[in-house]
Amino acid sequence: MSVMTIERKILEKNDEIARRNRAIFIFHKTFVINLVSSPGSGKTSILERTLERFNGSFKVGVIEGDVQTDFDAQRIAKHTPWVVQIVTNGGCHLEANLVEDALSKLDLSGMKALVIENVGNLVCPANYDLGEAHKVVVLSVTEGEDKPLKYPAMFRRASVLLLNKVDLLPHLRCNVELMKNNALSINPSLEIFETSCVTGKGIDAWCEWIRARLM
């Protein structure tokens, strides 16, 4: 019982800070995505392809979360100057206070979109609101059709599923329709895009989804 109480207090404090973050984003009219996945799903590559498509047509910021290293931030910095790295030093997810600290290093004025790339993990990030407008989950076709059923909270709280690495399908025993149906059985409202960072499939449609929501 005491553990549950401590956890509830931690989440309540996180939610309080998340509300502050969200108020800041609304004030600046910045559309914010919390990009989540397991490690190796390709979410940094998707982010790179997305920024390439936008090609500086509007101001986009990125907050990178990683357990160690700033490798992903270095990759993203080639596409936008507005990038901040959060190193959690072993923490398995980002929390609202870490995002709040990162915002002090970002100029949100005129920033139309902000992508928070969370630590690779399909469990803990599901429980932590960062102040985002939407959670977007990336699932690689190499991960298996049962992932949505094994990690239902993440798929239930996401708005979009990017079904990534579809260029590998000819080499895999993967039932894409079953993977989609499993995800939709958890969250019938999920919007699903099949994507490939190699061929570019689905990236334009995904980018249009973002553009349609800019304030």
C-alpha positions in Angstrom: 0.0 0.0 0.0 2.8 2.4 0.8 4.4 1.8 -2.6 1.2 2.6 -4.4 0.9 5.8 -2.3 4.4 6.9 -3.3 3.8 6.1 -6.9 0.6 8.1 -6.9 2.3 11.1 -5.4 5.1 11.0 -8.0 2.5 10.9 -10.8 0.5 13.7 -9.3 3.6 15.9 -9.1 4.5 14.9 -12.7 1.0 15.8 -13.9 1.1 19.2 -12.2 4.3 20.0 -14.0 2.9 18.6 -17.3 0.0 21.0 -16.9 2.5 23.9 -16.7 4.3 22.6 -19.7 1.1 22.3 -21.7 0.1 25.9 -20.8 3.4 27.1 -22.1 2.9 25.2 -25.4 -0.6 26.6 -25.8 0.6 30.1 -25.1 3.3 29.8 -27.8 0.9 27.9 -30.2 3.4 25.1 -30.4 2.1 21.6 -31.4 3.9 19.0 -29.3 4.4 15.3 -30.0 5.8 12.7 -27.5 7.5 10.1 -29.8 7.7 6.8 -28.0 8.9 3.3 -28.9 11.1 0.4 -27.9 14.8 0.7 -28.7 15.7 0.2 -32.3 12.3 0.8 -33.8 13.7 3.6 -36.0 12.1 6.7 -34.3 15.2 8.9 -34.7 15.3 8.0 -38.4 11.7 8.8 -38.8 12.3 12.1 -37.1 15.2 12.8 -39.5 13.0 12.0 -42.5 10.2 14.2 -41.1 12.6 17.2 -40.7 13.9 16.6 -44.2 10.4 16.8 -45.6 9.6 20.0 -43.7 12.9 21.4 -45.0 12.9 24.5 -42.8 9.4 25.6 -43.9 8.5 26.3 -40.3 10.3 26.3 -37.0 10.6 22.8 -35.4 12.3 22.0 -32.1 13.4 18.6 -30.8 14.0 17.4 -27.2 16.0 14.2 -27.3 15.8 11.7 -24.4 18.5 9.0 -23.9 19.9 6.9 -21.1 23.4 7.8 -22.2 25.2 9.8 -25.0 24.1 12.6 -27.2 24.4 10.6 -30.5 20.7 11.2 -31.5 20.9 14.9 -30.8 24.0 15.1 -33.0 22.0 13.5 -35.8 19.0 15.8 -35.4 21.2 18.9 -35.1 22.0 18.4 -38.8 18.3 19.2 -39.6 17.3 21.8 -37.0 19.3 24.2 -34.7 16.6 23.9 -32.0 17.6 20.7 -30.3 18.2 19.9 -26.6 19.5 16.6 -25.3 18.3 15.1 -22.0 20.6 12.3 -20.6 18.7 10.4 -17.9 21.8 8.5 -16.7 19.9 5.2 -16.4 16.3 6.5 -16.2 14.0 4.6 -18.4 11.7 7.4 -19.4 11.4 11.2 -19.5 9.4 13.0 -16.9 7.6 16.4 -17.1 10.2 18.2 -14.9 13.0 17.1 -17.3 11.1 18.6 -20.2 10.4 21.8 -18.1 14.2 22.1 -17.6 14.9 21.6 -21.3 12.4 24.3 -22.2 14.7 26.8 -20.6 17.2 26.1 -23.3 14.7 26.4 -26.2 13.2 29.6 -27.7 9.6 28.7 -28.3 8.7 31.9 -30.0 7.5 31.1 -33.5 8.1 27.4 -33.0 5.2 25.7 -34.7 6.1 22.1 -33.6 8.1 20.4 -31.0 9.0 16.7 -31.0 10.0 15.0 -27.7 11.8 11.8 -28.6 11.4 9.7 -25.4 13.8 7.1 -24.1 13.3 3.7 -25.9 10.8 1.9 -23.7 7.2 0.8 -24.2 6.4 0.6 -20.5 7.2 3.6 -18.3 6.7 6.4 -20.8 3.0 5.4 -21.1 2.4 6.6 -17.6 4.1 10.0 -17.8 2.4 13.0 -19.3 5.0 15.5 -20.5 2.5 18.2 -21.6 2.3 16.9 -25.2 -0.7 17.2 -27.4 -0.3 13.6 -28.7 1.7 10.4 -28.0 2.9 8.8 -31.2 4.1 5.2 -30.9 6.6 3.7 -33.4 6.5 0.0 -33.9 8.9 -1.8 -36.2 7.5 -4.8 -38.2 10.6 -6.7 -36.9 9.2 -6.6 -33.3 6.3 -9.1 -33.7 2.5 -8.8 -34.1 1.9 -9.3 -30.4 3.6 -6.1 -29.2 0.3 -4.1 -28.8 -1.1 -6.9 -26.7 2.0 -7.1 -24.5 2.2 -3.3 -23.9 -1.5 -2.2 -24.1 -1.1 1.0 -22.0 1.2 2.6 -24.6 -1.1 1.8 -27.5 -4.2 2.9 -25.6 -2.7 6.3 -24.8 -1.3 6.9 -28.2 -3.1 8.8 -31.0 -0.9 7.5 -33.9 0.9 4.3 -34.7 3.8 4.5 -37.1 4.3 0.9 -38.4 7.9 1.3 -39.4 10.5 -0.6 -41.5 7.9 -2.0 -43.9 10.6 -2.3 -46.6 11.8 -5.4 -44.7 8.5 -7.2 -45.0 9.6 -9.4 -48.0 12.3 -10.8 -45.7 10.1 -11.4 -42.6 7.3 -13.7 -41.4 5.2 -10.8 -40.3 1.4 -10.5 -40.6 1.0 -6.7 -40.9 -2.8 -6.9 -40.8 -2.7 -8.9 -37.6 -0.3 -6.3 -36.1 -2.7 -3.5 -37.0 -5.8 -5.4 -35.8 -4.1 -6.1 -32.4 -3.3 -2.4 -32.1 -6.8 -1.4 -33.0 -8.3 -3.9 -30.6 -6.5 -1.9 -27.8 -7.3 1.5 -29.3 -9.9 1.7 -32.1 -9.1 5.4 -32.6 -5.5 4.9 -33.6 -4.4 6.4 -36.8 -1.9 4.1 -38.5 0.7 4.9 -41.1 2.9 2.3 -42.7 6.4 3.9 -43.0 9.9 3.2 -44.3 12.8 5.5 -43.8 14.6 3.6 -46.7 11.9 4.0 -49.4 10.1 7.0 -47.9 6.8 5.2 -47.9 4.2 6.8 -45.6 6.5 9.7 -44.5 4.6 12.3 -46.6 1.3 11.2 -45.2 2.7 11.3 -41.7 4.0 14.8 -42.3 0.6 16.0 -43.5 -0.9 14.7 -40.3 1.4 17.0 -38.4 0.8 20.0 -40.7 -2.9 19.7 -40.3 -2.6 20.2 -36.6 -0.3 23.2 -36.5 -1.8 26.3 -34.9 
